[in-house]
């Protein structure tokens, strides 16, 4: 089963988690304010396949996870299609502006499953 860690600067992410689970993945939502800055740490603890970070700029949590643990990342994304492209390009940490949408979680997991076969 694919594990996706969701970390939102404002402690949200529950809608994305619903989409991850609808696509057959396991969602781990990091609780609390500033959760995006703990994305890489929780990905390590959970042995996660993917991480999704949300903040105003769409970059802080993704960049921190990449810097600290070497995850391939793309940040500053504002659309679901950009996230799907990032998965197809081999990225495992995705940084978005605030987009707590069920469709985002679902499509990211579907793209990852398709990529890994």
C-alpha positions in Angstrom: 0.0 0.0 0.0 1.2 3.5 -0.9 1.7 5.8 2.1 1.2 9.5 1.6 2.1 12.1 4.3 0.1 15.3 4.1 1.4 18.3 5.9 -0.4 21.7 5.8 1.0 24.9 7.3 -2.5 25.5 8.9 -3.0 21.9 10.1 -5.4 21.0 7.4 -5.2 18.3 4.7 -8.2 16.1 5.6 -9.8 16.5 2.1 -6.6 15.4 0.3 -6.4 12.5 2.7 -9.9 11.4 1.6 -8.8 11.4 -2.0 -5.6 9.4 -1.1 -7.7 6.8 0.6 -10.3 6.7 -2.2 -7.5 5.8 -4.6 -6.4 3.0 -2.3 -3.5 4.7 -0.4 -2.9 5.2 3.2 -3.0 8.9 4.3 -1.1 10.3 7.3 -2.1 13.9 8.1 0.5 15.7 10.2 -1.4 17.6 12.9 -1.0 21.2 14.0 0.1 24.6 12.8 3.4 24.5 10.9 3.0 20.9 10.0 4.6 21.4 6.6 7.9 21.9 8.2 7.8 18.4 9.7 6.9 16.7 6.4 10.3 15.0 5.9 10.5 13.8 9.5 7.1 12.2 9.3 7.8 10.7 5.9 10.9 9.0 7.5 8.9 7.8 10.5 6.2 6.3 8.3 8.5 5.0 5.6 6.2 7.0 3.2 6.2 6.8 -0.6 5.0 10.3 -1.1 4.8 13.6 0.7 2.5 16.6 0.0 3.1 19.9 1.6 0.8 23.0 1.6 1.7 26.5 2.5 1.2 30.0 1.0 4.3 29.8 -1.2 4.0 26.1 -1.8 7.6 25.4 -1.0 8.8 25.5 2.5 7.9 22.0 3.7 8.9 20.4 0.3 12.2 22.2 0.3 12.9 21.3 3.9 12.2 17.6 3.3 14.4 17.6 0.2 17.3 19.4 2.0 17.2 17.3 5.1 16.5 13.8 3.6 17.3 14.1 -0.1 13.7 13.5 -1.4 13.3 14.6 -5.0 10.9 17.5 -4.8 8.9 20.1 -6.9 7.4 23.1 -5.2 5.4 26.2 -6.0 2.7 24.2 -7.7 -0.8 25.6 -8.0 -2.7 22.9 -9.9 -3.4 19.2 -9.7 -2.0 18.7 -13.3 1.3 20.2 -12.1 1.4 17.6 -9.4 0.7 14.7 -11.8 3.5 15.9 -14.0 5.8 16.1 -11.0 5.0 12.5 -10.2 5.7 11.5 -13.8 9.0 13.3 -13.6 10.0 11.1 -10.6 9.3 13.6 -7.7 8.2 12.2 -4.4 7.7 15.4 -2.4 5.2 17.9 -3.8 4.8 21.4 -2.6 1.5 23.2 -3.3 -0.2 26.5 -2.4 -3.2 25.9 -0.2 -5.3 23.2 -2.1 -7.0 20.9 0.4 -9.0 19.1 -2.3 -10.0 15.5 -2.5 -9.3 15.3 -6.2 -5.7 16.3 -5.6 -5.0 13.3 -3.3 -6.8 10.9 -5.6 -5.1 11.9 -8.8 -1.6 12.0 -7.2 -2.0 8.4 -5.9 -3.4 7.3 -9.3 -0.4 8.9 -11.1 2.0 7.2 -8.7 0.4 3.8 -9.1 0.5 4.1 -12.9 4.2 5.2 -12.8 5.4 2.3 -10.6 3.3 -0.2 -12.6 
